[in-house]
Amino acid sequence: SLNSKQDSATIYKKLKKANPAPFSALIQYENFSIISSSPERLFSVNDGTLETRPIAGTHPRGKGRLDDTQKENLISHPKEIAEHVMLLDLERNDMGRVCEYGSVYVNEIMTLETYPYVHHIVSNIKGNLRNNIGIKEIVKALFPGGTITGCPKVRCMEIISELEQMPREAYTGSVGYVSQNGKMDFNILIRSFIHKNNTLTFRAGAGIVFDSNPLRELAETRHKAQGLIKVFES
């Protein structure tokens, strides 16, 4: 956390410059603001098509040829591949709870997206919503995102509750919109600030599996936080 007397809109502009991302958002409440530069979509709805775009797999950026090496290392890393495939299965299963039988499919699998400080492995899953399915049913099926909880989802959430010392508040939650024509788009609140009482706070994390290397996961957490820290320095 850091003290900041700047208004939330100014901080949001700085964050978009330091760490641009496709699902950025600024939500201003009476007593606090959520300032997000999220790269991850929880779900979108357009003309009856439900999509989710999970991120699972992260390596830091490098300079010059090292950047290409980092990409190759990420997309071929056994731990990252296994984790990503596991979470894809979880997301497909969650979408199957609200989509027509047989309509859920992965239309984009394990592509690389590059951001100012990290590379991510990303996939996209689509399905056709069943009749009379609205935002309540979608949120119940998909929230919280599988890339946040891990698998099996309910048991992982129980373990997280046992291990973490305080509530996450907005972190790993979601913000988005619902339009009058039924279109929806919601992110996952990662790479995000809470701005309250002239104080900025943020969190960062990494997914762990049985054979994770703790030092590597800690380093990943720090790489993800770099874009947020850059705002503190400006």
N, C-alpha and C positions, 0 to 999 in steps of 0.2 A: 504494500500500500504506500501511497505518497500523497502529501498534501497538494492540492491544486485549487487555486481560486479562479481558474478559467471556467467559462460556462461550458455546458455539455456540448453545444453545437460546435464550438471551437475545437474541443478535444476530439470530437467525431471527425472533423475535417483533417486534423493531424493524423488520426489513426488511419483514415482512408488513404492518405498519402504515404504513410510509413508501411502499411500492411494491407494493400488493396485486396479485396475479396468479393466474390460474387453475391454473398448473402449478408452483406453489411446492413446494419440497422441502428437507428437511434430512437429509443422510447423514453419519453420524458413524463414522469409522474410528478405529483406535488412535492414529494420529499426526496426523491432520488431519480436517477436516470440509468438506463442500460445502454451502453455504447458498444456496439459489436462490429467486428470485422470477420465474421464467420465464413469459412470456406465450404461449409457442409449444409446440405439441404436435408431436413427431416422428411418432408413430403411436399408435393405439389399436386393440385388437381386442375385439370383443364379438359373440358368437354367429356367428362366421365372417365378420363384416364388418370389413374393414380401413379405417381412416381416417387421413388426415394433414391437418394444418391449418397450411399455410405462411403466414408473415408476410413480405410484401415491399412496402415503402413506408412511410415514416415522416415525419411533420411534428411540430414541437413544439406543445404546447398554447398557447393564448392566453387573454387575460382578456376576459370579456364577449362582445361581438359578434366580437371578433378570433378567438375560439375557433371560431366557426362559419365564419369566413373561412378559417381554417387547414384545417378539414375539407374545404371546397370546393376549396381549392387542391391538397390532397393527392389527392383522388379524380379530379381533372381534369388532373393533371400528366402530360404525355406521357412523360417519363422513367420515372416511377413506374409508369404503366400498362404500358409496354413491358417493363419489368423483371419486373413481376408476371406478365404473360401468359407470358413466356419461362420463368419458373420453374414455373408451373403445368404447362406442357408437359413439363418435366423430371420433375416429381413424378408425373404421370400415367404417363409412360414407366417410371419406377422401380416404381410399383405394378403395372404390367402384367407385371412379371417374376414376381410371386407370386400374382396374381389371375386369376380365370377370364376367358377371352377375351371382350371386349365388355362386361364388368361394371363397368369403371372409369369413373366420371363425376364431374363437379364439381356438387355439390348446393348449394353456397353460393359465390357468386363476387363478389369484390371488395367485401366489406362493410367498414365502418369499426368498429374497436374503439378505445375511449378509455381511457387509463390516466392516472395522476396527472400525468405530464409529457409524454406523447406521444400522438398518434393513429397507428394502424396500419391498413394495408390487409390484410385477411385473407380467405382462401378456404378451402373445405373440400372434400376429395376422398374419395370412397368407392369400395370395390370388394369383391367377394366372393372370399375366399381360396380357392385351389385345395385339393384334398384333400392331406393329409399335409404341409402347410406349417406350420412352427413358428417360434419366435422366431429361431432361427439363420438361416433363410432370409429372414425379414423384415428383420432387421438388415443382412444382407448386401446386400439390395436397396435399402434406404432410407437407410442410415447411411454417411457423415454427411448431414445434411439438405441438400437442394438449395439452400435459401435461404442456407446457410452457405458452400457451395462455389462456387455459380454454375454456368454451363453453357458448354461441355461439362464434366461433372463431373470426370472423371479428369484432363483437361488442366489445369483450374483448380486442382485439388489439387496438381499438380506445380508450378505457378507459385507457389502459396502457400508450398510447401516451399522453393522457391528464394529467395523474397523475405523471409520472416519469419526473424528472427534466433534465435528460441528456440521450443521446443515450446509448444503451447497448453495442455498438461496437460488439466484438466477442461473448460476453456472451449470452448464449442460442441460438447461431448460430449453425453451424455444420462444421465438417471437416471429410473427408473420402477419398476414392479412387474409381476409375473406372478402371478396368483392360481391356486388349485387348479382352478377351473372353466374356466381358459383365458383369462380376461379379462386384458388387458394395457393399460398406459398409460405412455408415455415422453415426457419433455419434451426440449427442446433447451436446453442449459445456457448461456443468456444471462442478463444481469442477475443474476449469481451471484458469490458470494464463495468463495475458498478461505481457510480459517481454520487456520493452522499456526504453532506456536511463538509464540503470542500475537500473530500478525500477520495482518491481513486484506489480501488482494489481490483485485483484480478487473480485468476487461478489458471494453472496449466497442469496437464497430466499426460499419462501414456498408458496404453493397454498392456496388461501382463498376461502371460501364459505360463505353463508349468516350467518350461526351460528358459524363461526370460533371464537376461543378464541385468541385474539391478543397476549397475553403473551405466549401461547403455540406455536403459529406460530413463534414468535421471538426466542423462545428456539430451535425450529426445525431448523431455519436458522443457529443458532450458532453450533448446532450439526453437520450439514452438512459441516460447514467450518473448523471443527477441523483437518481434514487431511491436509488441506492447511496450516493452522496455524503451524502445526507440522514441515513443511518445513522451516518456518521462524525461528524456534527454533534450527534447526540443523546447 
